[in-house]
Amino acid sequence: MSAFGRRPGTAGRPAFGVAKPMQGGAGGGGQFPAFDTAPLPEAAPSSLSPELEAMERLNQRSTAEAMEPEKAQGFEASVHKIKEQVLPRLLERVDPEAAATLSKDELTEEFRPIILEVLAELRITLNRREQFALEKVLVDELLGFGPLEELLSDPDISDIMVNGPYQTYIERKGQLVIAPIQFRDEQHLFQIAQRICNMVGRRVDQTTPLADARLKDGSRVNVIVPPLSLRGTAISIRKFSAKPITLDMLCQWGAMSQKMCTALKIAGASRFNIVISGGTGSGKTTMLNALSKMIDPGERVLTIEDAAELRLQQPHWLPLETRPANLEGNGAIHMGDLVKNALRMRPDRIIMGEVRGAECFDLLAAMNTGHDGSMCTLHSNSPRECLGRMENMVLMGDVKIPKEAISKQIADSVDLVIQIKRLRDGSRRVTNVTEVIGMEGDVIVTQELFKFEYQDEDKDGKIIGEYRAMGLRPYTLEKARQFGFDQPYLEACL
């Protein structure tokens, strides 16, 4: 087991964060007193009616005690204790500039004799396993991100949430669980946050306590530090799969049906203007990356983001990234500025990582000026709310045009809205594929092509549902016909 392996006694730790049906149990709370019903035998808890089971879950939740974060113990704690003694003496013997030029493997080889020398001075005897663990911890501390390195190298972890130095949660297979790591103190965590931001030319301190950054593999990082964060420095890392995810893979995982997969492939290849809508962590960026696989290799694609995280599966791709203001408050480059500049760079498609404000108007202008096939993501609960949010975001700018004209431009520009949701069992599903038809009066008219209908839950809390094609003739059929996909597109939608 590595130095950051699971601590003894944590195998049965419950998962937190994702709403999951709790097992019915006896007992009542003050807020929801227990029902006056005959006690049931423990061997047959399933004989409760669904209504009583639901109330039992509420009773159990209301009486549950909050769990304190565990302190490191055992092998891990001993290694970290030795590291605190070895690290200062190790730094005295190492040239930081020379160490920065070496890879981790090379640095480990260079450190090994020095570590043995320091251990001899301190009169500390380690076995081979402890020595390897100590070497890894020291190299991660000097060149990497300390305790985060073990989590970043785990392919099963999709999210890392650090809530101060003594509590870290991870998302594994859709469920939130506490991670078996801790930082030395707040100063240690703050130094790692600064190291992450400095790698991409961003800064975080008390004057600029918010920062968006990214890691070398494209993982997205958000950092917020005191005084805004009351528990200490908080780091949120959204990891991305090293292996490119395709629409077929999403279909195999149950995120969509085969007909939806075919329709979205045709939409990507036929240069539909697509808006991907959903909540945080629902899979919007993953869907956008998967759709990019369908872009013709001969097309020139520009991506515009606040913190570059898209990894398009297309050869002719140029990523652009915004820039925050400097200490004097000057030099900021916003997404709207990059959209205007992108129009002078001969793009075939313009893709925006996430639309949050007035740059929505520039995106609509790009969609309306010959750049078909443009895509973007935004946060919204439903396709109808997505269109309303786009109207509001245009109005957030200083554009002096009436709301009716904005609605008409949205109706003329957007072809398809893909709604993605992260359900309470942790699964991510495409719940709606909606077409934007046009205007009727001052209202944007839409029609639903596909829909996910909730049916039930199994005993493990997994959502059971059905993907339905609504059987409507798609309004965008003419656009698909120009690329020769009209017949398969029609068959997929009916």
BAKESE-358475 format. One line per 8 residues: number of its first residue (from 1); their letters; for each residue x, y, z of C-alpha. Coordinates in Angstrom, 2 decimals, always signed. Example, Ala and Ser with C-alpha at 12.3 -4.5 7.8 and 13.67 -1.06 7.14 Angstrom:
REM residues 2
1) AS) +12.30/-4.50/+7.80 ~ +13.67/-1.06/+7.14
END
This chain:
REM residues 494
1) MSAFGRRP) +0.00/+0.00/+0.00 ~ +1.26/+3.49/-0.83 ~ +1.88/+6.18/+1.75 ~ -1.47/+7.68/+0.85 ~ -3.40/+4.41/+0.93 ~ -6.65/+3.94/+2.80 ~ -6.26/+4.42/+6.53 ~ -7.16/+1.56/+8.84
9) GTAGRPAF) -10.76/+1.71/+9.90 ~ -12.12/+3.76/+7.00 ~ -13.33/+0.92/+4.77 ~ -16.88/+1.25/+5.98 ~ -17.07/+5.04/+5.91 ~ -20.37/+6.18/+4.42 ~ -20.44/+8.35/+1.30 ~ -21.74/+11.91/+1.51
17) GVAKPMQG) -22.93/+14.51/-0.96 ~ -25.11/+12.62/-3.43 ~ -28.68/+12.01/-2.32 ~ -29.11/+8.27/-2.08 ~ -31.99/+6.29/-0.57 ~ -31.01/+5.47/+2.99 ~ -31.82/+2.06/+4.42 ~ -34.96/+2.18/+6.55
25) GAGGGGQF) -34.23/+2.00/+10.25 ~ -36.01/+2.34/+13.56 ~ -35.93/+5.38/+15.76 ~ -37.34/+8.85/+15.51 ~ -36.18/+12.42/+15.74 ~ -37.68/+15.39/+17.46 ~ -38.70/+17.03/+14.20 ~ -40.20/+13.90/+12.62
33) PAFDTAPL) -41.46/+11.64/+15.44 ~ -41.73/+7.94/+14.74 ~ -45.04/+6.63/+13.48 ~ -47.24/+4.73/+15.92 ~ -47.07/+1.46/+14.03 ~ -46.44/-2.09/+15.12 ~ -42.72/-2.96/+15.18 ~ -41.61/-4.95/+12.19
41) PEAAPSSL) -39.13/-7.85/+12.34 ~ -35.59/-6.86/+11.38 ~ -35.40/-9.60/+8.79 ~ -38.11/-7.99/+6.64 ~ -37.60/-4.20/+6.50 ~ -38.87/-4.18/+2.91 ~ -42.45/-4.87/+4.15 ~ -42.78/-1.16/+4.99
49) SPELEAME) -44.94/+0.81/+2.61 ~ -43.08/+3.32/+0.40 ~ -44.53/+6.24/+2.42 ~ -43.35/+4.77/+5.74 ~ -39.93/+3.96/+4.27 ~ -39.54/+7.58/+3.17 ~ -40.41/+8.89/+6.64 ~ -38.07/+6.38/+8.28
57) RLNQRSTA) -35.25/+7.70/+6.10 ~ -36.06/+11.24/+7.24 ~ -36.07/+10.12/+10.88 ~ -32.71/+8.43/+10.46 ~ -31.22/+11.47/+8.74 ~ -32.51/+13.91/+11.37 ~ -30.98/+11.90/+14.24 ~ -27.63/+11.16/+12.54
65) EAMEPEKA) -24.59/+12.66/+14.23 ~ -22.06/+14.73/+12.31 ~ -18.76/+12.98/+11.77 ~ -15.53/+14.70/+12.66 ~ -12.68/+14.52/+10.14 ~ -10.24/+11.80/+11.10 ~ -6.66/+12.51/+11.91 ~ -3.94/+10.70/+10.05
73) QGFEASVH) -2.75/+7.63/+11.87 ~ -0.61/+4.52/+11.54 ~ +1.89/+4.15/+8.71 ~ +0.87/+7.35/+6.93 ~ +1.21/+9.48/+10.05 ~ +4.65/+8.07/+10.85 ~ +5.94/+8.77/+7.33 ~ +4.69/+12.37/+7.46
81) KIKEQVLP) +6.22/+12.86/+10.89 ~ +9.60/+11.71/+9.57 ~ +9.16/+13.92/+6.49 ~ +8.83/+17.01/+8.72 ~ +12.23/+16.21/+10.27 ~ +13.99/+15.30/+7.01 ~ +12.69/+18.07/+4.72 ~ +14.52/+21.08/+6.29
89) RLLERVDP) +17.88/+19.25/+6.29 ~ +17.26/+18.00/+2.76 ~ +16.65/+21.54/+1.49 ~ +19.99/+22.64/+2.98 ~ +21.79/+20.11/+0.76 ~ +19.87/+20.71/-2.49 ~ +20.18/+23.46/-5.09 ~ +16.53/+24.40/-5.86
97) EAAATLSK) +17.32/+25.67/-9.39 ~ +19.13/+22.45/-10.31 ~ +16.35/+20.33/-8.78 ~ +13.71/+22.16/-10.83 ~ +15.36/+21.02/-14.08 ~ +15.08/+17.31/-13.20 ~ +12.12/+15.02/-13.68 ~ +10.55/+13.29/-10.70
105) DELTEEFR) +12.28/+9.99/-11.40 ~ +15.68/+11.68/-11.79 ~ +15.12/+13.71/-8.63 ~ +14.20/+10.57/-6.68 ~ +17.48/+8.94/-7.73 ~ +19.44/+12.05/-6.71 ~ +17.63/+12.30/-3.38 ~ +18.06/+8.68/-2.31
113) PIILEVLA) +21.64/+8.91/-0.99 ~ +20.98/+12.35/+0.54 ~ +17.88/+11.05/+2.34 ~ +19.86/+8.10/+3.71 ~ +22.53/+10.51/+4.93 ~ +19.95/+12.71/+6.69 ~ +18.25/+9.68/+8.25 ~ +21.63/+8.53/+9.58
121) ELRITLNR) +22.20/+11.96/+11.12 ~ +18.80/+11.85/+12.78 ~ +19.38/+8.23/+13.86 ~ +16.16/+7.08/+12.19 ~ +15.99/+3.54/+10.80 ~ +13.43/+2.78/+8.06 ~ +12.53/-0.41/+6.27 ~ +12.38/-0.50/+2.47
129) REQFALEK) +8.67/+0.25/+2.27 ~ +8.94/+3.27/+4.57 ~ +11.95/+4.55/+2.66 ~ +10.13/+4.42/-0.71 ~ +7.08/+6.12/+0.83 ~ +9.29/+8.85/+2.31 ~ +11.04/+9.44/-1.04 ~ +7.70/+9.80/-2.81
137) VLVDELLG) +6.31/+12.20/-0.21 ~ +9.43/+14.39/-0.36 ~ +9.49/+14.55/-4.18 ~ +5.75/+15.33/-4.28 ~ +6.34/+18.07/-1.73 ~ +9.18/+19.70/-3.68 ~ +8.05/+19.28/-7.31 ~ +4.40/+18.29/-7.17
145) FGPLEELL) +1.28/+19.20/-5.24 ~ +2.04/+17.36/-2.01 ~ -0.80/+15.15/-0.71 ~ -2.88/+15.90/-3.84 ~ -0.49/+13.92/-6.06 ~ -1.87/+10.55/-5.01 ~ -5.44/+11.68/-5.76 ~ -4.49/+13.21/-9.11
153) SDPDISDI) -2.87/+9.96/-10.24 ~ -5.97/+7.87/-9.42 ~ -7.98/+7.42/-12.66 ~ -11.19/+6.55/-10.77 ~ -11.37/+9.97/-9.09 ~ -13.25/+12.63/-11.07 ~ -13.43/+15.49/-8.53 ~ -11.23/+16.62/-5.66
161) MVNGPYQT) -12.63/+19.11/-3.12 ~ -10.26/+20.45/-0.45 ~ -12.15/+22.20/+2.37 ~ -9.25/+23.56/+4.36 ~ -6.13/+21.66/+5.41 ~ -7.86/+18.88/+7.39 ~ -10.78/+17.83/+5.18 ~ -10.71/+16.63/+1.58
169) YIERKGQL) -13.53/+14.95/-0.31 ~ -13.32/+13.09/-3.60 ~ -15.89/+11.92/-6.12 ~ -15.46/+8.32/-7.17 ~ -18.02/+6.71/-9.52 ~ -20.54/+9.45/-8.83 ~ -20.34/+9.25/-5.03 ~ -18.67/+11.68/-2.63
177) VIAPIQFR) -16.39/+10.11/-0.02 ~ -13.81/+11.58/+2.33 ~ -10.19/+11.19/+1.19 ~ -7.47/+9.74/+3.44 ~ -5.17/+12.77/+3.15 ~ -4.44/+15.86/+5.19 ~ -2.20/+18.88/+4.78 ~ +0.31/+19.91/+7.39
185) DEQHLFQI) -1.42/+23.22/+8.11 ~ -3.04/+26.16/+6.34 ~ +0.32/+27.54/+5.19 ~ +1.17/+24.22/+3.54 ~ -2.15/+24.16/+1.65 ~ -1.84/+27.82/+0.61 ~ +1.63/+27.20/-0.84 ~ +0.29/+24.35/-2.99
193) AQRICNMV) -2.60/+26.55/-4.19 ~ -0.12/+29.26/-5.17 ~ +2.04/+26.69/-7.00 ~ -0.97/+25.56/-9.06 ~ -1.92/+29.12/-10.01 ~ +1.64/+30.23/-10.78 ~ +2.00/+27.41/-13.32 ~ -0.54/+29.12/-15.62
201) GRRVDQTT) +0.41/+32.72/-14.89 ~ -2.41/+33.35/-12.43 ~ -2.03/+34.62/-8.88 ~ -3.94/+34.06/-5.64 ~ -3.45/+35.97/-2.39 ~ -5.48/+38.16/-0.07 ~ -5.80/+40.92/-2.67 ~ -7.02/+38.47/-5.36
209) PLADARLK) -8.57/+35.68/-3.29 ~ -10.28/+33.98/-6.26 ~ -8.49/+32.19/-9.09 ~ -9.29/+29.82/-11.95 ~ -6.39/+27.72/-13.19 ~ -5.67/+24.39/-14.85 ~ -3.20/+21.55/-14.49 ~ -0.93/+20.21/-17.21
217) DGSRVNVI) -3.39/+17.46/-18.10 ~ -6.19/+20.01/-18.61 ~ -7.92/+19.45/-15.27 ~ -9.80/+22.53/-14.12 ~ -8.89/+24.13/-10.79 ~ -10.70/+26.75/-8.72 ~ -9.02/+28.28/-5.67 ~ -10.59/+30.51/-3.02
225) VPPLSLRG) -8.56/+31.66/-0.01 ~ -9.25/+33.55/+3.23 ~ -10.81/+35.97/+4.03 ~ -13.49/+34.74/+1.59 ~ -13.11/+31.11/+2.66 ~ -13.68/+30.80/+6.40 ~ -12.25/+27.29/+6.77 ~ -8.97/+28.11/+5.10
233) TAISIRKF) -7.85/+27.69/+1.52 ~ -10.35/+25.72/-0.59 ~ -9.32/+23.99/-3.82 ~ -11.78/+22.36/-6.24 ~ -10.27/+20.22/-9.01 ~ -12.34/+18.77/-11.86 ~ -10.30/+15.99/-13.41 ~ -10.72/+14.95/-17.03
241) SAKPITLD) -10.27/+11.52/-18.49 ~ -6.88/+10.88/-20.06 ~ -8.66/+8.80/-22.70 ~ -10.88/+10.83/-25.07 ~ -14.57/+10.15/-24.49 ~ -16.77/+9.68/-27.57 ~ -20.52/+9.75/-28.09 ~ -20.51/+5.97/-28.52
249) MLCQWGAM) -18.88/+5.58/-25.10 ~ -21.52/+7.84/-23.52 ~ -24.18/+5.69/-25.17 ~ -22.63/+2.49/-23.78 ~ -22.54/+4.01/-20.30 ~ -26.27/+4.76/-20.46 ~ -26.01/+8.54/-20.77 ~ -28.16/+8.46/-23.92
257) SQKMCTAL) -29.96/+6.04/-26.21 ~ -28.63/+4.76/-29.53 ~ -31.07/+6.97/-31.47 ~ -30.01/+10.05/-29.50 ~ -26.38/+9.16/-30.16 ~ -27.02/+8.94/-33.92 ~ -28.91/+12.26/-33.95 ~ -26.14/+14.06/-32.02
265) KIAGASRF) -23.46/+12.65/-34.34 ~ -25.39/+14.04/-37.32 ~ -25.91/+17.38/-35.52 ~ -22.16/+17.71/-34.94 ~ -21.24/+16.75/-38.49 ~ -23.97/+18.88/-40.13 ~ -22.80/+22.09/-38.47 ~ -25.79/+22.67/-36.23
273) NIVISGGT) -25.41/+25.56/-33.79 ~ -25.59/+23.73/-30.45 ~ -26.00/+24.95/-26.87 ~ -25.20/+22.38/-24.14 ~ -27.07/+23.17/-20.94 ~ -26.80/+21.64/-17.48 ~ -25.74/+22.05/-13.89 ~ -22.29/+21.97/-12.32
281) GSGKTTML) -20.61/+18.60/-12.82 ~ -23.34/+17.31/-15.14 ~ -20.94/+16.60/-18.01 ~ -21.32/+19.62/-20.31 ~ -17.61/+19.86/-21.13 ~ -17.42/+16.09/-21.67 ~ -20.33/+16.29/-24.13 ~ -18.71/+19.21/-25.96
289) NALSKMID) -15.43/+17.31/-26.28 ~ -17.31/+14.24/-27.56 ~ -19.25/+16.28/-30.13 ~ -15.99/+17.76/-31.42 ~ -15.04/+14.30/-32.70 ~ -17.69/+14.75/-35.41 ~ -16.18/+17.99/-36.77 ~ -14.66/+17.61/-40.23
297) PGERVLTI) -10.83/+17.47/-39.96 ~ -10.56/+20.16/-42.63 ~ -12.39/+22.78/-40.54 ~ -10.57/+25.44/-38.50 ~ -11.90/+25.53/-34.95 ~ -11.23/+28.24/-32.34 ~ -12.11/+27.68/-28.68 ~ -12.52/+30.55/-26.23
305) EDAAELRL) -12.51/+29.95/-22.46 ~ -11.83/+31.63/-19.14 ~ -9.58/+28.75/-18.09 ~ -8.68/+26.48/-21.00 ~ -10.05/+23.00/-20.30 ~ -11.49/+21.78/-23.59 ~ -9.57/+18.98/-25.30 ~ -11.07/+18.85/-28.78
313) QQPHWLPL) -10.59/+15.67/-30.79 ~ -9.90/+17.59/-33.99 ~ -6.54/+18.37/-35.67 ~ -7.02/+22.03/-36.73 ~ -7.84/+23.53/-33.34 ~ -6.56/+26.73/-31.76 ~ -7.41/+27.36/-28.08 ~ -7.68/+30.92/-26.75
321) ETRPANLE) -7.84/+31.93/-23.08 ~ -8.88/+35.12/-21.28 ~ -6.50/+37.09/-19.09 ~ -7.32/+38.68/-15.70 ~ -6.35/+42.23/-14.82 ~ -2.93/+42.94/-13.31 ~ -2.29/+44.48/-9.88 ~ -3.15/+47.95/-11.20
329) GNGAIHMG) -6.45/+46.67/-12.59 ~ -5.36/+46.99/-16.22 ~ -4.74/+44.60/-19.08 ~ -7.77/+42.33/-18.66 ~ -8.89/+40.47/-21.81 ~ -12.48/+39.23/-21.59 ~ -14.30/+36.55/-23.58 ~ -16.12/+39.17/-25.62
337) DLVKNALR) -12.77/+40.63/-26.73 ~ -11.57/+37.18/-27.82 ~ -14.78/+36.50/-29.76 ~ -14.35/+39.75/-31.68 ~ -10.72/+38.91/-32.39 ~ -11.59/+35.35/-33.40 ~ -13.78/+36.67/-36.22 ~ -10.59/+38.05/-37.81
345) MRPDRIIM) -8.81/+34.69/-37.62 ~ -10.76/+32.91/-40.39 ~ -12.56/+30.37/-38.19 ~ -14.99/+27.78/-39.50 ~ -16.41/+27.22/-36.05 ~ -16.20/+29.18/-32.79 ~ -16.66/+27.15/-29.60 ~ -17.04/+28.85/-26.22
353) GEVRGAEC) -16.27/+26.81/-23.14 ~ -18.83/+28.50/-20.91 ~ -21.03/+31.53/-21.48 ~ -21.69/+33.56/-18.34 ~ -22.40/+37.13/-19.40 ~ -22.54/+39.72/-22.15 ~ -20.23/+37.69/-24.43 ~ -23.37/+35.71/-25.32
361) FDLLAAMN) -24.25/+38.51/-27.76 ~ -20.90/+38.13/-29.53 ~ -21.44/+34.37/-29.79 ~ -24.89/+34.87/-31.34 ~ -23.35/+37.34/-33.76 ~ -20.75/+34.74/-34.75 ~ -23.46/+32.11/-35.27 ~ -25.35/+34.57/-37.46
369) TGHDGSMC) -22.39/+35.65/-39.58 ~ -21.51/+32.47/-41.41 ~ -19.91/+30.41/-38.61 ~ -22.39/+27.54/-38.54 ~ -21.50/+24.69/-36.23 ~ -20.58/+26.95/-33.32 ~ -21.16/+25.52/-29.84 ~ -21.16/+26.67/-26.25
377) TLHSNSPR) -22.09/+25.50/-22.75 ~ -24.03/+27.32/-20.06 ~ -25.66/+26.57/-16.70 ~ -29.39/+26.02/-16.79 ~ -32.10/+23.66/-15.51 ~ -34.03/+23.06/-18.73 ~ -33.94/+23.96/-22.45 ~ -36.61/+26.63/-21.97
385) ECLGRMEN) -34.70/+28.22/-19.08 ~ -31.53/+27.99/-21.18 ~ -33.02/+30.26/-23.85 ~ -34.28/+32.65/-21.18 ~ -30.81/+32.80/-19.62 ~ -29.30/+33.62/-22.99 ~ -31.69/+36.56/-23.31 ~ -30.75/+37.77/-19.83
393) MVLMGDVK) -27.01/+37.42/-20.49 ~ -27.26/+39.58/-23.62 ~ -29.15/+42.20/-21.59 ~ -26.32/+42.15/-19.00 ~ -24.13/+43.98/-21.52 ~ -24.48/+47.51/-22.77 ~ -26.26/+46.46/-25.98 ~ -29.13/+48.89/-26.59
401) IPKEAISK) -31.57/+46.69/-28.48 ~ -35.07/+45.57/-27.47 ~ -35.70/+42.18/-25.89 ~ -37.81/+41.07/-28.86 ~ -34.84/+41.57/-31.20 ~ -32.62/+39.54/-28.86 ~ -35.16/+36.70/-28.77 ~ -35.36/+36.71/-32.56
409) QIADSVDL) -31.59/+36.53/-32.87 ~ -31.46/+33.58/-30.47 ~ -34.22/+31.81/-32.43 ~ -32.39/+32.43/-35.71 ~ -28.98/+31.38/-34.37 ~ -29.48/+28.33/-32.15 ~ -30.52/+25.03/-33.73 ~ -30.31/+22.55/-30.86
417) VIQIKRLR) -30.28/+22.63/-27.05 ~ -28.86/+19.53/-25.33 ~ -29.89/+19.31/-21.68 ~ -27.69/+17.19/-19.38 ~ -28.41/+16.39/-15.75 ~ -26.52/+14.71/-12.96 ~ -29.14/+12.58/-11.25 ~ -29.19/+11.89/-7.53
425) DGSRRVTN) -27.66/+8.42/-7.98 ~ -24.54/+10.07/-9.46 ~ -25.30/+9.11/-13.07 ~ -25.17/+11.70/-15.83 ~ -27.91/+11.56/-18.46 ~ -28.93/+13.53/-21.53 ~ -32.48/+14.34/-20.42 ~ -33.66/+16.49/-23.34
433) VTEVIGME) -32.68/+17.21/-26.93 ~ -34.72/+20.23/-27.99 ~ -34.94/+21.98/-31.33 ~ -35.36/+25.77/-31.66 ~ -37.89/+26.38/-34.44 ~ -38.38/+30.15/-34.54 ~ -40.59/+32.91/-33.17 ~ -44.34/+33.05/-32.57
441) GDVIVTQE) -45.13/+36.57/-31.55 ~ -42.48/+37.45/-28.98 ~ -42.02/+33.84/-27.75 ~ -39.29/+31.44/-28.91 ~ -40.91/+28.24/-30.20 ~ -39.22/+24.89/-29.51 ~ -40.01/+21.23/-30.04 ~ -38.62/+18.27/-28.15
449) LFKFEYQD) -36.95/+15.53/-30.19 ~ -35.83/+13.23/-27.36 ~ -36.62/+12.96/-23.68 ~ -35.52/+10.87/-20.69 ~ -38.49/+9.79/-18.58 ~ -37.96/+8.75/-14.97 ~ -39.67/+5.49/-14.04 ~ -38.38/+4.09/-10.77
457) EDKDGKII) -35.37/+3.31/-8.57 ~ -33.91/-0.09/-7.82 ~ -33.03/-1.25/-4.29 ~ -29.52/+0.23/-4.62 ~ -30.90/+3.68/-5.43 ~ -30.05/+3.56/-9.15 ~ -32.41/+5.56/-11.36 ~ -34.41/+3.50/-13.87
465) GEYRAMGL) -35.81/+5.39/-16.84 ~ -36.51/+5.29/-20.54 ~ -35.17/+7.38/-23.42 ~ -38.00/+8.29/-25.78 ~ -37.96/+9.71/-29.29 ~ -40.96/+12.03/-29.49 ~ -41.73/+11.01/-33.10 ~ -41.64/+14.55/-34.52
473) RPYTLEKA) -40.24/+15.53/-37.87 ~ -37.13/+17.62/-37.10 ~ -37.20/+21.23/-38.23 ~ -33.42/+21.06/-38.86 ~ -33.86/+18.26/-41.40 ~ -33.00/+20.61/-44.28 ~ -29.65/+21.42/-42.70 ~ -28.87/+17.70/-42.38
481) RQFGFDQP) -29.90/+17.18/-46.03 ~ -27.13/+19.52/-47.17 ~ -24.63/+17.02/-45.76 ~ -26.47/+13.90/-46.95 ~ -27.73/+12.84/-43.49 ~ -31.44/+13.62/-43.92 ~ -32.69/+10.02/-44.04 ~ -30.74/+8.64/-41.03
489) YLEACL) -31.54/+11.82/-39.07 ~ -35.26/+11.43/-39.77 ~ -35.19/+7.72/-38.85 ~ -33.41/+8.48/-35.57 ~ -35.98/+11.11/-34.55 ~ -39.10/+9.09/-35.43
END
